[in-house]
């Protein structure tokens, strides 16, 4: 199967599962642009990661981001309801100088894709407010991820997820295994590497 056929089949599978349907009227999905967008996103990430014991508490700086979140080619997609960021994620484009966040533990797996001349991006810094169903708010964000990758010539969307969420990403989001389970120090938790 050629790559364009594979992409067309993926689009059909996404569509058949309702992932291209409308989102609720009171909500919008957009790129983070303003300082407020970024601060709300970083604060949401901090609150959720703290609750999951992925990070340690910081009384002076209740925000969480990493170096890749601030790179010029990184895009931050946000799901906004009533001027509040409900869900957020980053799309990090692979670069020779910066690589991807998952290079920290999955460098060999990513090298094999790069050796084939494939263009990669990574979805990371995912967080969703406890006020909403995370699966429902991530669906519109992943539509943005998919179209952004497609429109920018990306061959592979990579993601590290907690193994307890692996089945969701494989069955609903149509990701495939790229590497075995490893411990990711960045969030003090196990991770599994997937690609789509």
Secondary structure, DSSP 8 states (H G I E B T S, - for coil): --HHHHHHHHHHHHHHTTTTS---TTEEEEE--SHHHHHHHHHHHHHHHHHTTSS---SS------GGGGSTT-EEEEEEETTEEEEEEEEEE--TTT--TTHHHHHHHHHHHHHTT--EEEEEEEEE-TTS-HHHHHHHHHHHHHHHHHHTT-SEEEEEE-GGGHHHHHHTS--EE-S--EEETTTTEEEEEEE-
